[in-house]
Amino acid sequence: FHVPYVQHAPMETRTALAEWQDGRLTVWTGTQAPFGYHRALAQTFGLADHQVRVVVPDFGCGFGGKHTAEAAIEAARLARAARAPVSLQWTREEEFTWAYFRPAAVIDVAAALDPQGAVTAWSFVNINSGPAALGTPYRVGQSDCRYVPSESPLRQGSYRVLAAVANNFARECFVDELAELSGADPLEYRLTHLDNDRIRAVLVHVAERFGWRETFARRNADVGVGLACGTEKNSVVATCVEVGIDRAAGAIAVHHMCEVFECGAIVNPDNLRAQVQGCMIMGLGPALREEMRFEAGKVLNPHFADYRVPRFRDVPELDIHLLDRPDLDSAGGGETPIIAVAPAIANAVFQVTGQRIHALPVRLPRG
């Protein structure tokens, strides 16, 4: 399985305003890591902690992409040289070229089945992107799950839910293949091999809300359905999707996404729903279009004209259900909902084309 580099594509590029007064430095900047910026600025300029102040006003999102302080350091250097406050903002092309990316991945998966379809051996090797959600929640016999770091040709770093997107994509697509080899419904196969009661609960719930059995039975040559589930950061998710394909245009359209999410006790349902909705829409981009292209040391698509994040017209009907578990501690709610989007879409495309998807973004097989 192959997963490309993708950009965070924040609404606001990296920006900073720096001012020196009496040997003290103040920087106003958009960041998810103010203490990390504070430390980087102090180390860069040889200042004591009390000589540096980092102010974080409201800013245009980060998704894991604003952890490093390049723009703040650059503004501070210019302000010191100019002996005046300096406001600096990266262009969109600079953001797409010099900011770090979500890591690319090559993931090798292999399994052995007994005559009943049970997994007797499982091998899962992630090369480069990371160990998040590396282990399988399914019942397997002998298991070997490994993360292998590698040298990256592009800068890479944190991205919403880290490598769990790549690992869950590979695992959930592969589990669909195992279901097919076993002659089983993808839902029933998962339920048969899941020991995690929380994942089972969201999977059963989403299948009921989506009407999985009915829609799976009536799929046709132009419309397919797929599902996926997973766990990360002590929360669990399951997603069902319906897609339509236009073979003449080579286009995939997601018509409907249904997701059930559980992160323990719900504290703020409105905010949690907004987080889940944002994850689902954000997940559409790398699933269908987003990828960085580069060659001979140059990024080839450093503009929104060539790197197409989801538009309003791309957003399907969303059916979101939050499963409250007041008996459990609250867990992370802003990341895990993204991990089931890409594999559910890939599995739906398989149901239409009969050809498995082993790379993101999902494209219709040729021929």
C-alpha angles and dihedrals in degrees: 000000000000127000119182132218111272133190126239087227096198118193088238120047120222110294138167141177114208130191131179120204125171093339093311124116126214120185126186109199146144111255143142090212111051093162090051090050090048091053094046093050093048092049094045095052099031094243131151117246093255090056094063128068124182117196119193114199122183107297141182103269132271112204089203093314102105103063098108125072105220096126093045092051091046092051091047092052092050092046092051092049093045093042087222137085113283127201115201130185128179117231118239089255091053090049092052093044107038105027116090121260138222102271120260118233144201110199122190116200129181134166142175123219132201120223091273092055096254115145110246097173132021130189123182122171122179114197115202109336101080149261101275110129089358097142122076122244090205126098108260137162117225108011134194115178115171141169116211116194118215140182110271125216090210132045110265137184147135122351130170107300091355116232094347090095092058096040094047091047092055096042097046093046090049093048088054088055090051090051090053092049089051093048091239135136108259091236096048092045091055094046090050093054102037120100094173104099093197093056090045090053096053091043093053090044096051092046090055094047093046095042091234099177094050096043093043090054095051099044112131144186094291104030127056138174131212140175140200138174139187150150136239136150089020093295130105135215142182127190135190122191139185117209134184123206133206106202094187092056095033088232133147120201123189107218102178138010123190119187134179116196132186125186101162120262112011112230102174111018097185093052092044092052090051090052092050092047091050091049093051094050093043089050091059092067102062089034095059112014120352119107135129115239120202138166137173092004096309133107107232101198110040096148136072087241088068100026106057118199116189115293126206090262090057094059111103129204105294122209109186125182123183113208108211118212107182088173090067132065115258114262139186113313106171103067118026096069089072097061100076098048101081098043092047090054092046091050091049091052089052090054088059102038103029090226123111122239114227101166141052134265093047113240131179111260114252118250 
